[in-house]
Amino acid sequence: MIKVGIVGGTGYTGVELLRLLAQHPEAHVEIITSRSEEGVRISDMYPNLRGHYDQLQFSVPDAQKLGACDVVFFATPHGVAHAMAAELLATGTRIIDLSADFRLRDAEEWSEWYGQPHGAPELLGQAVYGLPEVNREAIRSAQLIAVPGCYPTATQLGFIPLLEAGLADASRLIADCKSGVSGAGRGASVGALLGESSENMKAYTVKGHRHLPEITQGLRLAAGGPVGLTFVPHLTPMIRGIHATLYATVTDRSVDLQKLFADRYANEPFVDVMPVGSHPETRSVRGANVCRLAVHRPQGGDLVVVLSVIDNLVKGASGQAVQNMNIAMGLEETLGLSHPALMP
Ligand SMILES: NC(=O)c1ccc[n+]([C@@H]2O[C@H](COP(=O)([O-])OP(=O)(O)OC[C@H]3O[C@@H](n4cnc5c(N)ncnc54)[C@H](OP(=O)(O)O)[C@@H]3O)[C@@H](O)[C@H]2O)c1
């Protein structure tokens, strides 16, 4: 049994880790932290987990106790993993970080976007970006894994086949993305109030969202050169879900794009390339560790439209984190993750 610790267990990604790990046959959650809910039983705070973690209580983060775990997930705001990672890595514990702390390769770029100095630049050399569809081999031996963000997962999986094949004009890519409100976490904020977010939709951070450098970094690798990306996120009145509508100009109209996507993801257990003409819905992935994609070329022109949907809390965070754990611990990649989405 893999001994698991979770730092930041009261947030949405933390409780989603608990939900997924409750069904995992090879993992056992030993420690779950919260500074504000110390001593509270998990099932008292999250009744959906009654019967699963009845003896487990939130405790304050203790590096020594966490260091006795095989795997520690960080489901915390940025900066927290920076502060604790070196001490945990020294004990041989694997770290799977859901925050942005180790996603960018360049510490200076991270500082510019996050408005504070990078807290552990010396660890960047060993951090592996945890997008299995690109980095599976590196993840197998990684001790420090940076789980991709939600928008970056949906966007990269949609653009990668085109860019790897050199079939898109990489200088003019557009990602028009919509997210549900759980993407902003469980912390109270006016924008997440029912009266503000329901019956409403709006774009935000058009001049530059923090996920932009992460997406660009991944797309540059896929394209093998510079990329120009316009990324516009929107907040939509749903709880879970990301819908990314991606636009690119193809350089060769004769290529069968459906086949290109189907071949690229043929062996990927968590990427579903839907039949020609499909329109994937966010509810078709709600609760499931799946990215569903559809590729279109309206009126046979040179503009490709890729539709990509994920559940931000599953393939966009905690599910992808468990997928990384499975790979890094030498388990079947799909273990504990093969349940279908909720419907309706
Ligand atoms: N929500 C999403 O859809 C999503 C998707 C992908 C990635 N992420 C990333 O995943 C991380 C967690 O997101 P979330 O939405 O679950 O956040 P959240 O709902 O705001 O929860 C944050 C958790 O971190 C703990 N925490 C805060 N400051 C801490 C500190 N200094 N030391 C230790 N623990 C601390 C909190 O508990 P206490 O304060 O009680 O300790 C809480 O349990 C973030 O970095 C986020 O960007 C989120």
Ligand as a Chemical Component Dictionary entry (heavy atoms), coordinates in Angstrom:
data_LIG
# 
_chem_comp.id                   LIG 
_chem_comp.type                 NON-POLYMER 
_chem_comp.pdbx_formal_charge   0 
_chem_comp.three_letter_code    LIG 
# 
loop_
_chem_comp_atom.comp_id 
_chem_comp_atom.atom_id 
_chem_comp_atom.alt_atom_id 
_chem_comp_atom.type_symbol 
_chem_comp_atom.charge 
_chem_comp_atom.model_Cartn_x 
_chem_comp_atom.model_Cartn_y 
_chem_comp_atom.model_Cartn_z 
_chem_comp_atom.pdbx_ordinal 
LIG N1  N1  N 0  -9.446 24.573 -8.389  1  
LIG C1  C1  C 0  -9.009 24.083 -9.529  2  
LIG O1  O1  O 0  -9.783 23.786 -10.454 3  
LIG C2  C2  C 0  -7.537 23.853 -9.743  4  
LIG C3  C3  C 0  -7.121 23.181 -10.901 5  
LIG C4  C4  C 0  -5.763 22.958 -11.104 6  
LIG C5  C5  C 0  -4.852 23.388 -10.152 7  
LIG N2  N2  N 1  -5.267 24.062 -9.048  8  
LIG C6  C6  C 0  -4.250 24.502 -8.095  9  
LIG O2  O2  O 0  -4.295 23.610 -6.970  10 
LIG C7  C7  C 0  -3.958 24.334 -5.774  11 
LIG C8  C8  C 0  -5.083 24.174 -4.767  12 
LIG O3  O3  O 0  -6.272 24.684 -5.358  13 
LIG P1  P1  P 0  -7.686 24.652 -4.644  14 
LIG O4  O4  O 0  -8.636 25.196 -5.618  15 
LIG O5  O5  O -1 -7.935 23.296 -4.055  16 
LIG O6  O6  O 0  -7.385 25.739 -3.483  17 
LIG P2  P2  P 0  -8.188 26.138 -2.237  18 
LIG O7  O7  O 0  -9.603 25.620 -2.405  19 
LIG O8  O8  O 0  -7.971 27.578 -2.079  20 
LIG O9  O9  O 0  -7.441 25.319 -1.038  21 
LIG C9  C9  C 0  -6.180 25.610 -0.574  22 
LIG C10 C10 C 0  -5.752 24.608 0.521   23 
LIG O10 O10 O 0  -4.408 24.904 0.903   24 
LIG C11 C11 C 0  -4.291 25.065 2.325   25 
LIG N3  N3  N 0  -3.281 26.107 2.570   26 
LIG C12 C12 C 0  -3.373 27.436 2.240   27 
LIG N4  N4  N 0  -2.223 28.083 2.584   28 
LIG C13 C13 C 0  -1.406 27.148 3.127   29 
LIG C14 C14 C 0  -0.092 27.211 3.671   30 
LIG N5  N5  N 0  0.612  28.353 3.717   31 
LIG N6  N6  N 0  0.461  26.069 4.157   32 
LIG C15 C15 C 0  -0.237 24.892 4.136   33 
LIG N7  N7  N 0  -1.482 24.776 3.620   34 
LIG C16 C16 C 0  -2.067 25.895 3.123   35 
LIG C17 C17 C 0  -5.689 25.424 2.796   36 
LIG O11 O11 O 0  -5.922 24.949 4.119   37 
LIG P3  P3  P 0  -5.477 25.750 5.433   38 
LIG O12 O12 O 0  -5.393 27.207 5.058   39 
LIG O13 O13 O 0  -6.533 25.438 6.442   40 
LIG O14 O14 O 0  -4.141 25.155 5.825   41 
LIG C18 C18 C 0  -6.589 24.667 1.803   42 
LIG O15 O15 O 0  -6.802 23.337 2.281   43 
LIG C19 C19 C 0  -3.742 25.811 -6.191  44 
LIG O16 O16 O 0  -2.365 26.060 -6.354  45 
LIG C20 C20 C 0  -4.478 25.897 -7.528  46 
LIG O17 O17 O 0  -3.936 26.890 -8.378  47 
LIG C21 C21 C 0  -6.590 24.283 -8.803  48 
# 
loop_
_chem_comp_bond.comp_id 
_chem_comp_bond.atom_id_1 
_chem_comp_bond.atom_id_2 
_chem_comp_bond.value_order 
_chem_comp_bond.pdbx_ordinal 
LIG N1  C1  SING 1  
LIG C1  O1  DOUB 2  
LIG C1  C2  SING 3  
LIG C2  C3  SING 4  
LIG C2  C21 DOUB 5  
LIG C3  C4  DOUB 6  
LIG C4  C5  SING 7  
LIG C5  N2  DOUB 8  
LIG N2  C6  SING 9  
LIG N2  C21 SING 10 
LIG C6  O2  SING 11 
LIG C6  C20 SING 12 
LIG O2  C7  SING 13 
LIG C7  C8  SING 14 
LIG C7  C19 SING 15 
LIG C8  O3  SING 16 
LIG O3  P1  SING 17 
LIG P1  O4  DOUB 18 
LIG P1  O5  SING 19 
LIG P1  O6  SING 20 
LIG O6  P2  SING 21 
LIG P2  O7  DOUB 22 
LIG P2  O8  SING 23 
LIG P2  O9  SING 24 
LIG O9  C9  SING 25 
LIG C9  C10 SING 26 
LIG C10 O10 SING 27 
LIG C10 C18 SING 28 
LIG O10 C11 SING 29 
LIG C11 N3  SING 30 
LIG C11 C17 SING 31 
LIG N3  C12 SING 32 
LIG N3  C16 SING 33 
LIG C12 N4  DOUB 34 
LIG N4  C13 SING 35 
LIG C13 C14 SING 36 
LIG C13 C16 DOUB 37 
LIG C14 N5  SING 38 
LIG C14 N6  DOUB 39 
LIG N6  C15 SING 40 
LIG C15 N7  DOUB 41 
LIG N7  C16 SING 42 
LIG C17 O11 SING 43 
LIG C17 C18 SING 44 
LIG O11 P3  SING 45 
LIG P3  O12 DOUB 46 
LIG P3  O13 SING 47 
LIG P3  O14 SING 48 
LIG C18 O15 SING 49 
LIG C19 O16 SING 50 
LIG C19 C20 SING 51 
LIG C20 O17 SING 52 
# 
